[in-house]
C-alpha cells in the first residue's frame, strides 16, 4: 500500500505537470491566433506594396507605348515597319497582363517579356529609356516589412 506522503507528493507533481501542459496549450492557441491575424495584415501590406510597384512599372511602359503610337499617327513613317510591329506586340503584351489576377502563375514571365520587348524597341530607336521605379526589393523595403 502507498504511503499518504508519497501519494500527496505524486498528486502534487501530477497537478504541476497538468498545469504546465494546460498553460502550454493555451499559450500555443493564443500565439497561433495572433500569428494568423498579424500574418494576414503583413501579407496584405506586402501585397499592396508589390501591386503598386507592378502597376507603376506597367504604367510606365503603357505611357511609352501611347507616345510612340501618337508619333506614328502624326507621321506614319516616323518609325520603321519593324519597330511599329514591335510596338504593337508590346502593346498587346501590356494589354494582356493579368493586372487583376495576381494568382496567375505567368505574371513574372509576362512582365519579363514586356521588359525584354521594351528594351528591344528602345535599342532599335537608339534611345535609352529606363524604368527607374522601385521594382527591386531594397534593404529599406525589407525593414519596412519586418517592422
Secondary structure as UniProt FT lines:
FT   HELIX           4..74
FT   TURN            76..77
FT   HELIX           81..95
FT   TURN            99..100
FT   TURN            102..103
FT   TURN            105..106
FT   HELIX           107..125
FT   HELIX           139..146
//
